Amino acid sequence: MDYTHILDGNAINSTANTTASNSPSASSSASISNQPILSSSVGVHFAGRELGVISFLTGIPYLLPEGQKWIESRTGQTVSSEKFSPARAPWEKERGQISNTIMMNLRNDNLFELPDRRSVEVYFDAYKRSTVMRRLFPVVDPELFAETISEAYRQPRSSFGFGQASARACVIAFAAFSARLPPVVAAVRDPACVSLQGDHEVLASKAQFLLSQVVQEPANLEGAQAVIMLTLYEVSSGNMRATNYFAAIAGRLIFMLGGNLTNSRVHLKGERDQRRQQQLRNLFWIIYTMDKDVALRTGQPPNIADENCDLTLPPGYEEHSFMDPEDVNMVYSQPSFPFDLRLSIIKSRTHTALYSVSAMRKSDADLLKSIRELDDELEAWRLSIPAQWRPTMSFSAETSDPNVSMHSVMLRLNYYLCMSIIHAASSRCQAWRQGNGMLDGVNSSLALSVEASRSTLCYLEAGEHVLVEGIFWILIFYPISALLSIFCSILSNPLDPRSRDDMDRLKMATFMMERLFRRRHSSNEYLHFKLVADFVAEMTRLAECAIDKAWREQSSGSLLPL
């Protein structure tokens, strides 16, 4: 997952931070790199070579001596352990210090305090009017949430009784979530309510504080909504550690409430019960798609096992999911969710078949069989997409997409990510070392993984103008994982005719990510972006060194073998 996908064939997630030396956690990064590698970890491979491991427990990449020697042999440069054994992956922003400071500054009497009710209702109205938000993030049901607001504000201002924490946490989490995301913020014109935008960090911290009480109460819809909104808040903030924790809690609450089952499996009494059950199913699909995405970004196994879920798609989903949620003339019909549900199911099956502990024991033949089957499933999904939205198998600067939109960008990025994940697993095959007849097939599979990474960067550049503000930490995972794949490809084949073009992609990516970052990001986040930029710059430098070294050796007739 974040681990091997990016990396089985992409490798050095271990490269992961050029950032460590400049990071606030540089000292912890250095100490982590000296710790023994945990036994519960997954190998990071490229072209049959094990470069490092990703810890199951932390998601932290470690560069093994073999991987370090390989990079040094290809580049002629000494590899810095600080830059290649980071405390965090480069797509993760730590929010812990900010949250701790906020909590220390809050007084006991305002830890429980709700935001101004009028402001919450203004944001609620903006959410209801936003087709994009309601379709992508059906985190609340309008009728039921109106009742939750009333219940929360009936409680005493600075305290509440047992069983009342969930309603209050739900309202505060909604306020934080809404004030963080551009589509809702843009719809709020009331100057008296704009203050919530500056307070969303405080609101999120308050909601997190209330979770200790929420988990003591019987599982309920309001509590599940609160935790899911905090999950979405943290992933949009780049804090994957907290996202991982909250996603696990949310998944457990949904199971306790029966949201993993369809209506046909649950006894319903009336319209209100049906509305609650429908909202539970919406929450289930949100957290299901997030669970699979978080697994990719953190290196952790998914929390939700498919065999414990009814994965029957919502009625009419396939017909409605490709109505453009950004079309202002479209009337709200039903959710399309943050990620395509069928693609999330493929991500889940990919983990089980290629990246689970049991999958690591597969023979080359079984591994390649699983890759072929998943590739067929992914292609069947692609062909089922309406022509207007259907991703091309490859995308280049010469390709155009007249229908480019935020919706199509996310669809394609996830398609190319799946392609990369599936075919990157071929790097584990022993055929690389044995040189047997399977090598051509394995080599072509890895080439597909690298090509999918190229397509990721090309499509992001082509669609940059349609990307909404404030989504840097959601998007950063896709280009960084693609860059890691391309970086390893350059080091493996520095004389390949495409290596120079790939070098240009590495350089272009730095400027593109800076432009994305500068859209509605505060100055106090600049340090985090600098860590990302430094990481990419270091990858670019090493890749260029590898190409220059290879050309010098070819000229002198001393080119090193791969």
C-alpha positions as CSV (number, residue, x, y, z in Angstrom):
1,M,0.0,0.0,0.0
2,D,1.5,3.3,0.5
3,Y,4.2,1.0,1.1
4,T,4.8,-1.3,-1.6
5,H,2.7,0.1,-4.2
6,I,4.4,3.2,-4.5
7,L,7.2,1.5,-3.9
8,D,7.3,-2.0,-4.6
9,G,8.0,-0.6,-7.8
10,N,8.8,2.7,-6.9
11,A,10.8,2.6,-4.3
12,I,12.5,4.5,-1.9
13,N,9.8,5.8,0.0
14,S,12.8,5.7,1.9
15,T,13.7,8.6,-0.1
16,A,11.0,10.0,1.8
17,N,12.5,13.0,3.2
18,T,15.1,15.2,2.1
19,T,13.2,16.9,4.6
20,A,14.3,15.3,7.7
21,S,17.3,17.6,8.3
22,N,15.1,20.7,8.2
23,S,12.1,19.2,9.9
24,P,10.9,20.1,13.4
25,S,11.2,16.4,14.0
26,A,14.7,16.1,12.6
27,S,16.1,14.7,15.8
28,S,13.4,12.1,16.0
29,S,14.0,11.2,12.4
30,A,17.7,10.6,13.1
31,S,16.9,8.4,16.0
32,I,14.3,6.5,14.1
33,S,16.8,5.7,11.3
34,N,19.1,4.1,13.9
35,Q,16.4,1.8,15.3
36,P,16.4,-1.9,14.2
37,I,13.9,-2.7,11.5
38,L,10.7,-4.1,12.9
39,S,9.8,-7.6,12.0
40,S,6.3,-6.6,10.9
41,S,7.3,-4.9,7.7
42,V,6.9,-5.1,3.9
43,G,9.7,-5.2,1.4
44,V,10.2,-2.3,-1.0
45,H,11.4,-3.6,-4.4
46,F,12.4,-2.4,-7.8
47,A,13.4,-4.7,-10.7
48,G,13.9,-7.6,-8.3
49,R,16.1,-5.6,-5.9
50,E,14.9,-5.1,-2.3
51,L,15.7,-1.5,-1.5
52,G,14.1,-1.2,1.9
53,V,11.0,-1.9,4.0
54,I,7.9,-0.2,5.1
55,S,6.8,-0.8,8.7
56,F,3.3,-2.2,9.1
57,L,3.1,-0.4,12.5
58,T,4.3,3.1,11.5
59,G,4.3,3.4,7.7
60,I,7.9,4.7,8.0
61,P,10.3,3.7,5.2
62,Y,13.8,2.4,5.9
63,L,16.5,2.1,3.3
64,L,18.4,-1.2,3.6
65,P,22.1,-1.3,3.0
66,E,21.6,-3.0,-0.3
67,G,19.2,-0.2,-1.4
68,Q,21.6,2.4,-0.3
69,K,24.6,0.8,-2.1
70,W,22.5,0.5,-5.2
71,I,21.6,4.2,-5.3
72,E,25.2,5.1,-4.6
73,S,26.4,2.8,-7.3
74,R,24.0,4.3,-9.8
75,T,24.6,8.0,-8.9
76,G,28.1,8.2,-7.6
77,Q,26.7,10.1,-4.6
78,T,26.7,9.3,-0.9
79,V,23.1,8.7,0.3
80,S,22.2,10.7,3.5
81,S,20.4,8.6,6.1
82,E,18.7,11.7,7.2
83,K,17.2,12.2,3.8
84,F,16.3,8.6,3.1
85,S,15.1,7.3,6.5
86,P,12.5,10.0,7.4
87,A,10.2,10.2,10.4
88,R,7.2,10.7,8.0
89,A,6.4,10.1,4.4
90,P,6.6,13.4,2.3
91,W,2.8,13.5,1.7
92,E,2.1,13.7,5.4
93,K,2.0,16.9,7.4
94,E,2.1,16.7,11.2
95,R,-0.5,18.7,13.0
96,G,0.2,17.4,16.4
97,Q,2.1,20.4,17.7
98,I,-0.6,22.8,16.6
99,S,-3.3,20.8,18.2
100,N,-1.4,20.5,21.4
101,T,-0.8,24.3,21.6
102,I,-4.5,24.9,21.0
103,M,-5.5,22.5,23.7
104,M,-3.1,24.1,26.2
105,N,-4.6,27.5,25.5
106,L,-8.2,26.5,25.9
107,R,-9.7,26.9,29.3
108,N,-11.7,24.1,30.9
109,D,-15.0,26.1,30.6
110,N,-14.7,26.5,26.9
111,L,-13.6,23.0,25.9
112,F,-17.2,22.1,25.6
113,E,-18.5,25.3,24.2
114,L,-20.3,25.2,20.9
115,P,-19.7,27.8,18.2
116,D,-22.3,30.5,17.6
117,R,-25.4,28.8,16.5
118,R,-26.2,31.3,13.7
119,S,-22.8,30.7,12.2
120,V,-23.3,26.9,12.2
121,E,-26.7,27.3,10.5
122,V,-25.2,29.6,7.8
123,Y,-22.6,26.9,7.1
124,F,-25.3,24.2,7.2
125,D,-27.4,26.2,4.6
126,A,-24.3,26.6,2.4
127,Y,-23.6,22.8,2.6
128,K,-27.2,22.0,1.6
129,R,-26.9,24.4,-1.4
130,S,-23.6,22.9,-2.5
131,T,-24.3,20.0,-4.9
132,V,-20.5,19.2,-4.9
133,M,-20.4,18.8,-1.2
134,R,-23.6,16.8,-0.8
135,R,-22.6,14.5,-3.6
136,L,-19.0,13.9,-2.7
137,F,-19.3,14.2,1.1
138,P,-22.8,13.1,2.3
139,V,-21.6,13.4,5.9
140,V,-25.0,14.5,7.3
141,D,-28.6,14.1,6.3
142,P,-30.2,17.6,6.2
143,E,-33.4,16.7,8.1
144,L,-31.6,14.6,10.7
145,F,-28.8,17.0,11.2
146,A,-31.3,19.9,11.8
147,E,-32.5,17.8,14.8
148,T,-28.9,17.2,16.0
149,I,-28.3,21.0,16.0
150,S,-31.4,21.6,18.1
151,E,-30.4,18.8,20.5
152,A,-26.9,20.1,20.9
153,Y,-27.9,23.7,21.6
154,R,-30.6,22.7,24.1
155,Q,-27.7,21.5,26.4
156,P,-26.1,23.8,28.9
157,R,-23.4,26.0,27.3
158,S,-20.3,24.7,29.1
159,S,-21.3,21.3,30.3
160,F,-23.5,18.3,29.4
161,G,-24.7,15.1,30.7
162,F,-23.8,11.5,29.8
163,G,-25.2,10.5,26.4
164,Q,-25.1,14.0,25.1
165,A,-21.5,14.3,23.9
166,S,-22.1,12.8,20.4
167,A,-24.6,15.6,19.3
168,R,-22.2,18.3,20.5
169,A,-19.2,16.6,18.9
170,C,-21.1,16.2,15.7
171,V,-22.0,19.9,15.5
172,I,-18.5,21.1,16.3
173,A,-16.9,18.6,13.8
174,F,-19.3,19.8,11.1
175,A,-18.3,23.4,11.8
176,A,-14.6,22.5,11.5
177,F,-15.1,20.4,8.4
178,S,-17.3,23.0,6.6
179,A,-15.0,26.0,7.5
180,R,-12.0,24.0,6.1
181,L,-13.3,23.1,2.6
182,P,-13.4,25.7,-0.2
183,P,-16.8,24.8,-1.8
184,V,-18.7,25.6,1.5
185,V,-16.4,28.5,2.4
186,A,-17.1,30.1,-1.0
187,A,-20.8,30.0,-0.5
188,V,-20.7,31.8,2.9
189,R,-21.0,35.5,2.3
190,D,-22.1,36.6,5.9
191,P,-19.2,38.5,7.4
192,A,-20.3,37.6,10.9
193,C,-19.7,33.9,10.0
194,V,-16.4,34.2,8.3
195,S,-14.6,34.0,11.7
196,L,-15.2,30.2,11.7
197,Q,-12.8,29.9,8.8
198,G,-10.0,31.1,11.1
199,D,-11.2,28.9,14.0
200,H,-11.4,25.6,12.2
201,E,-8.2,24.3,14.0
202,V,-9.7,25.2,17.4
203,L,-13.0,23.6,16.5
204,A,-11.3,20.4,15.3
205,S,-9.3,20.2,18.5
206,K,-12.5,20.6,20.6
207,A,-14.3,17.9,18.6
208,Q,-11.3,15.6,19.2
209,F,-11.4,16.3,22.9
210,L,-15.0,15.3,23.0
211,L,-14.3,11.9,21.3
212,S,-13.1,10.5,24.7
213,Q,-16.7,10.9,25.8
214,V,-18.3,9.8,22.5
215,V,-16.6,6.4,22.6
216,Q,-18.0,5.9,26.1
217,E,-21.6,6.4,24.9
218,P,-23.6,3.7,23.1
219,A,-22.8,3.8,19.4
220,N,-25.1,6.3,17.5
221,L,-25.4,8.1,14.2
222,E,-24.2,11.5,15.5
223,G,-21.0,10.0,17.0
224,A,-20.2,8.2,13.7
225,Q,-20.8,11.4,11.7
226,A,-18.5,13.3,14.1
227,V,-15.6,10.8,13.7
228,I,-16.0,10.6,9.9
229,M,-16.0,14.4,9.6
230,L,-12.8,14.5,11.7
231,T,-11.3,11.9,9.5
232,L,-12.0,14.0,6.4
233,Y,-10.8,17.1,8.1
234,E,-7.5,15.5,9.0
235,V,-6.8,14.0,5.6
236,S,-7.5,17.4,4.0
237,S,-5.0,18.8,6.5
238,G,-2.3,16.3,5.6
239,N,-2.3,14.7,9.0
240,M,-2.3,11.0,8.1
241,R,-1.5,9.7,11.6
242,A,-4.7,11.1,13.0
243,T,-6.6,10.2,9.9
244,N,-5.5,6.6,10.3
245,Y,-6.7,6.5,14.0
246,F,-10.1,8.2,13.3
247,A,-10.8,6.1,10.2
248,A,-10.4,3.0,12.4
249,I,-12.8,4.3,15.1
250,A,-15.3,5.4,12.4
251,G,-15.2,2.0,10.8
252,R,-15.9,0.3,14.1
253,L,-18.8,2.6,14.9
254,I,-20.3,1.9,11.5
255,F,-20.1,-1.8,12.1
256,M,-21.7,-1.5,15.5
257,L,-24.6,0.4,13.9
258,G,-25.1,-2.1,11.1
259,G,-24.0,0.3,8.3
260,N,-22.0,-2.4,6.7
261,L,-25.4,-4.1,5.7
262,T,-27.9,-2.9,3.2
263,N,-31.5,-2.0,4.1
264,S,-32.7,-5.5,3.0
265,R,-30.8,-7.0,5.9
266,V,-32.0,-4.5,8.6
267,H,-35.5,-4.3,10.1
268,L,-36.9,-0.8,9.4
269,K,-40.1,0.6,11.0
270,G,-40.8,3.9,9.3
271,E,-39.6,6.8,7.1
272,R,-37.3,8.2,9.8
273,D,-35.7,4.8,10.4
274,Q,-35.2,4.4,6.6
275,R,-33.6,7.9,6.5
276,R,-31.2,7.0,9.3
277,Q,-30.3,3.7,7.7
278,Q,-29.7,5.4,4.3
279,Q,-27.4,7.9,6.1
280,L,-25.6,5.0,7.8
281,R,-25.0,3.4,4.4
282,N,-23.7,6.7,3.1
283,L,-21.3,6.9,6.0
284,F,-20.3,3.3,5.4
285,W,-19.3,4.1,1.8
286,I,-17.4,7.2,2.8
287,I,-15.3,5.4,5.4
288,Y,-14.9,2.3,3.1
289,T,-13.4,4.5,0.4
290,M,-11.3,6.4,2.9
291,D,-10.1,3.2,4.6
292,K,-8.7,1.9,1.3
293,D,-7.1,5.3,0.5
294,V,-5.6,5.7,4.0
295,A,-4.0,2.2,3.6
296,L,-2.2,3.4,0.5
297,R,-1.0,6.6,2.1
298,T,0.1,5.2,5.5
299,G,1.4,1.7,4.7
300,Q,-1.1,0.2,7.2
301,P,-3.4,-2.7,6.2
302,P,-7.1,-1.7,5.7
303,N,-9.3,-1.8,8.8
304,I,-12.4,-2.9,6.9
305,A,-12.5,-6.5,5.6
306,D,-14.7,-6.9,2.5
307,E,-15.9,-10.3,3.6
308,N,-17.7,-8.6,6.5
309,C,-19.5,-6.1,4.3
310,D,-22.4,-6.1,1.9
311,L,-20.7,-4.3,-1.0
312,T,-23.9,-4.0,-3.1
313,L,-23.7,-0.6,-4.8
314,P,-26.4,2.0,-4.0
315,P,-29.4,1.8,-6.4
316,G,-28.7,3.7,-9.6
317,Y,-25.1,4.4,-8.6
318,E,-23.5,3.5,-11.9
319,E,-26.0,5.7,-13.8
320,H,-25.6,8.7,-11.5
321,S,-22.0,8.6,-10.4
322,F,-20.8,10.2,-13.6
323,M,-23.0,13.2,-13.5
324,D,-20.6,16.0,-13.1
325,P,-20.9,17.1,-9.4
326,E,-19.5,20.5,-10.4
327,D,-22.3,21.3,-12.8
328,V,-24.1,24.2,-11.2
329,N,-27.3,23.3,-13.1
330,M,-27.5,19.8,-11.8
331,V,-30.1,19.0,-9.2
332,Y,-28.9,16.9,-6.3
333,S,-29.9,13.3,-6.8
334,Q,-27.6,10.9,-4.8
335,P,-24.1,10.7,-3.6
336,S,-21.1,9.8,-5.8
337,F,-18.7,9.7,-2.8
338,P,-15.0,10.9,-2.5
339,F,-13.7,8.0,-4.7
340,D,-15.4,5.8,-7.2
341,L,-16.8,2.9,-5.1
342,R,-15.9,0.2,-7.7
343,L,-12.4,1.5,-7.9
344,S,-12.1,1.4,-4.1
345,I,-13.2,-2.3,-4.1
346,I,-10.4,-3.0,-6.6
347,K,-8.0,-1.2,-4.3
348,S,-9.1,-3.5,-1.5
349,R,-8.7,-6.6,-3.6
350,T,-5.3,-5.5,-4.8
351,H,-4.1,-5.2,-1.2
352,T,-5.4,-8.7,-0.4
353,A,-4.0,-10.3,-3.5
354,L,-0.7,-8.5,-3.8
355,Y,0.3,-6.7,-0.5
356,S,-1.2,-8.6,2.4
357,V,1.1,-10.8,4.6
358,S,-0.2,-14.0,2.9
359,A,0.4,-12.4,-0.6
360,M,4.1,-11.9,0.3
361,R,4.4,-15.7,0.3
362,K,3.1,-16.2,-3.3
363,S,5.3,-17.8,-5.9
364,D,6.1,-15.9,-9.1
365,A,3.5,-17.7,-11.0
366,D,0.8,-17.0,-8.5
367,L,1.8,-13.4,-8.1
368,L,1.7,-12.8,-11.9
369,K,-1.6,-14.6,-12.1
370,S,-3.0,-12.2,-9.4
371,I,-1.6,-9.2,-11.3
372,R,-3.3,-10.4,-14.6
373,E,-6.6,-10.9,-12.9
374,L,-6.6,-7.5,-11.2
375,D,-5.4,-5.8,-14.4
376,D,-8.4,-7.4,-16.2
377,E,-10.7,-6.2,-13.5
378,L,-9.3,-2.7,-13.7
379,E,-9.7,-2.7,-17.5
380,A,-13.3,-3.9,-17.2
381,W,-13.9,-1.0,-14.8
382,R,-12.3,1.5,-17.3
383,L,-14.4,0.3,-20.2
384,S,-17.6,0.6,-18.1
385,I,-17.0,4.3,-17.6
386,P,-19.0,6.6,-20.0
387,A,-16.8,7.8,-22.8
388,Q,-16.9,11.4,-21.6
389,W,-15.1,10.4,-18.4
390,R,-13.2,7.2,-19.4
391,P,-9.5,7.4,-18.5
392,T,-7.1,6.6,-21.3
393,M,-4.7,3.8,-20.5
394,S,-1.9,6.4,-20.9
395,F,-1.8,10.2,-20.9
396,S,0.9,12.4,-22.4
397,A,1.5,16.1,-23.0
398,E,0.3,15.5,-26.5
399,T,-3.1,14.1,-25.3
400,S,-6.0,16.3,-24.6
401,D,-9.1,15.9,-22.4
402,P,-11.9,18.4,-23.4
403,N,-13.9,17.3,-20.4
404,V,-11.2,18.0,-17.8
405,S,-12.6,18.9,-14.4
406,M,-11.9,18.3,-10.7
407,H,-14.1,15.2,-11.0
408,S,-12.1,13.8,-14.0
409,V,-8.8,14.6,-12.3
410,M,-9.6,12.6,-9.2
411,L,-10.9,9.7,-11.3
412,R,-7.8,9.5,-13.5
413,L,-5.4,9.9,-10.6
414,N,-6.9,7.0,-8.8
415,Y,-7.1,4.9,-12.0
416,Y,-3.4,5.5,-12.7
417,L,-2.6,4.8,-9.0
418,C,-4.3,1.5,-9.2
419,M,-2.5,0.6,-12.4
420,S,0.8,1.5,-10.7
421,I,0.0,-0.4,-7.6
422,I,-1.0,-3.6,-9.4
423,H,1.9,-3.8,-11.8
424,A,4.5,-2.6,-9.3
425,A,4.1,-5.9,-7.5
426,S,5.9,-7.6,-10.3
427,S,9.1,-6.2,-8.8
428,R,9.0,-8.9,-6.2
429,C,9.3,-11.7,-8.7
430,Q,12.4,-13.9,-8.4
431,A,12.6,-13.9,-12.2
432,W,14.6,-10.7,-12.1
433,R,17.5,-12.5,-10.5
434,Q,17.0,-15.9,-12.1
435,G,16.8,-14.5,-15.6
436,N,14.3,-17.2,-16.7
437,G,11.7,-17.0,-19.5
438,M,9.3,-15.0,-17.2
439,L,11.5,-12.0,-17.2
440,D,10.0,-10.3,-20.4
441,G,6.5,-10.5,-18.9
442,V,7.7,-9.2,-15.5
443,N,9.7,-6.4,-17.2
444,S,6.6,-5.3,-19.3
445,S,4.5,-5.3,-16.1
446,L,6.9,-3.0,-14.3
447,A,7.0,-0.8,-17.4
448,L,3.2,-0.4,-17.2
449,S,3.6,0.7,-13.6
450,V,6.1,3.4,-14.5
451,E,4.0,4.6,-17.5
452,A,1.0,5.0,-15.2
453,S,3.2,7.2,-13.0
454,R,4.2,9.3,-16.0
455,S,0.5,9.6,-16.9
456,T,-0.3,10.8,-13.3
457,L,2.1,13.8,-13.6
458,C,1.1,14.6,-17.2
459,Y,-2.6,14.7,-16.3
460,L,-2.1,16.7,-13.2
461,E,-0.2,19.3,-15.2
462,A,-3.0,19.3,-17.9
463,G,-5.7,19.7,-15.3
464,E,-4.0,22.0,-12.9
465,H,-6.2,24.9,-13.9
466,V,-9.4,23.2,-12.7
467,L,-8.1,22.2,-9.3
468,V,-9.9,23.9,-6.4
469,E,-8.1,25.8,-3.7
470,G,-6.9,24.2,-0.5
471,I,-6.5,20.6,-1.6
472,F,-2.7,20.4,-1.7
473,W,-2.5,17.8,1.1
474,I,-5.1,15.6,-0.5
475,L,-3.4,15.7,-3.9
476,I,0.3,15.6,-2.9
477,F,0.3,11.8,-2.5
478,Y,-0.4,11.1,-6.2
479,P,2.5,13.1,-7.7
480,I,5.0,12.1,-5.0
481,S,4.3,8.4,-5.4
482,A,4.6,8.8,-9.2
483,L,7.9,10.6,-8.8
484,L,9.3,7.8,-6.7
485,S,8.4,5.3,-9.4
486,I,10.0,7.5,-12.1
487,F,13.1,8.1,-10.0
488,C,13.8,4.4,-9.6
489,S,13.1,3.9,-13.3
490,I,15.8,6.5,-14.2
491,L,18.3,4.9,-11.8
492,S,17.6,1.5,-13.3
493,N,17.8,2.6,-17.0
494,P,19.7,6.0,-17.1
495,L,20.5,5.6,-20.8
496,D,16.9,4.9,-21.8
497,P,15.7,7.5,-24.3
498,R,12.9,8.5,-22.0
499,S,15.2,9.2,-19.0
500,R,15.8,12.8,-20.1
501,D,12.0,13.4,-20.5
502,D,11.5,11.8,-17.1
503,M,14.1,14.2,-15.7
504,D,12.0,17.1,-17.0
505,R,9.0,15.6,-15.3
506,L,10.8,15.6,-12.0
507,K,11.8,19.3,-12.4
508,M,8.3,20.3,-13.6
509,A,6.7,18.6,-10.6
510,T,8.4,20.9,-8.1
511,F,7.0,24.0,-9.7
512,M,3.6,22.5,-10.2
513,M,3.4,21.5,-6.5
514,E,4.5,24.9,-5.4
515,R,1.7,26.5,-7.5
516,L,-0.8,24.1,-5.9
517,F,0.4,24.8,-2.5
518,R,0.1,28.6,-2.9
519,R,-3.6,28.3,-3.4
520,R,-5.2,29.3,-0.1
521,H,-2.4,28.0,2.3
522,S,-1.2,30.0,5.3
523,S,2.4,31.0,5.8
524,N,2.7,28.7,8.8
525,E,2.4,25.7,6.5
526,Y,5.2,26.8,4.3
527,L,7.8,24.8,6.3
528,H,5.9,21.6,5.6
529,F,5.8,22.4,1.9
530,K,9.5,23.2,1.9
531,L,10.2,19.7,3.2
532,V,8.3,18.3,0.2
533,A,10.1,20.6,-2.2
534,D,13.5,19.7,-0.8
535,F,12.7,16.0,-1.1
536,V,11.7,16.3,-4.8
537,A,14.8,18.5,-5.4
538,E,17.0,15.8,-3.9
539,M,15.4,13.1,-6.0
540,T,15.9,15.3,-9.1
541,R,19.6,15.9,-8.2
542,L,20.3,12.2,-7.7
543,A,18.5,11.2,-10.9
544,E,20.5,13.7,-12.9
545,C,23.7,12.4,-11.3
546,A,22.7,8.9,-12.4
547,I,22.2,9.9,-16.0
548,D,25.5,11.9,-16.1
549,K,27.4,9.0,-14.6
550,A,25.9,6.5,-17.0
551,W,26.9,8.6,-20.0
552,R,30.4,9.1,-18.7
553,E,30.8,5.4,-18.2
554,Q,29.4,4.5,-21.6
555,S,31.9,6.9,-23.2
556,S,34.8,5.3,-21.3
557,G,33.4,1.8,-21.9
558,S,32.9,1.0,-18.2
559,L,29.1,1.1,-17.8
560,L,28.1,-0.7,-14.6
561,P,25.5,-3.5,-14.8
562,L,22.1,-3.0,-13.3
